[in-house]
Amino acid sequence: MGACARAAQEAGGQVLGIIPDFLTSRERMLDAVETVVVESMHQRKIMMFDESDGFVVLPGGIGT
């Protein structure tokens, strides 16, 4: 996801990271990306829906 976020920024796109609080100790956040910490995965999904123009789904782990 980091590579995609950096590439989007380099191409002039806006990038917003949204992470639930319980993952902040397990995941590394990119300093170059604005990141919002929310209380739950449910809040994350709502905020992602509200703030996004579209979604791209790539192969990944269980959370994809």
LINTA-V672798 format. One record per residue. N is the residue number from 0. PSI is psi in whole degrees, -180 to 180 (none if undefined). Layout:
# LINTA-V672798
n=N psi=PSI
n=N psi=PSI
This chain:
# LINTA-V672798
n=0 psi=-34
n=1 psi=-43
n=2 psi=-40
n=3 psi=-42
n=4 psi=-45
n=5 psi=-43
n=6 psi=-41
n=7 psi=-42
n=8 psi=-44
n=9 psi=-28
n=10 psi=3
n=11 psi=6
n=12 psi=163
n=13 psi=136
n=14 psi=132
n=15 psi=122
n=16 psi=137
n=17 psi=120
n=18 psi=137
n=19 psi=148
n=20 psi=-39
n=21 psi=-15
n=22 psi=-8
n=23 psi=-27
n=24 psi=-12
n=25 psi=-26
n=26 psi=146
n=27 psi=126
n=28 psi=145
n=29 psi=128
n=30 psi=-30
n=31 psi=-7
n=32 psi=132
n=33 psi=130
n=34 psi=134
n=35 psi=131
n=36 psi=125
n=37 psi=171
n=38 psi=-31
n=39 psi=166
n=40 psi=-34
n=41 psi=-46
n=42 psi=-37
n=43 psi=-47
n=44 psi=-39
n=45 psi=-46
n=46 psi=-39
n=47 psi=-44
n=48 psi=-46
n=49 psi=-35
n=50 psi=-9
n=51 psi=150
n=52 psi=-23
n=53 psi=172
n=54 psi=146
n=55 psi=126
n=56 psi=123
n=57 psi=159
n=58 psi=142
n=59 psi=-156
n=60 psi=-165
n=61 psi=-26
n=62 psi=-5
n=63 psi=none
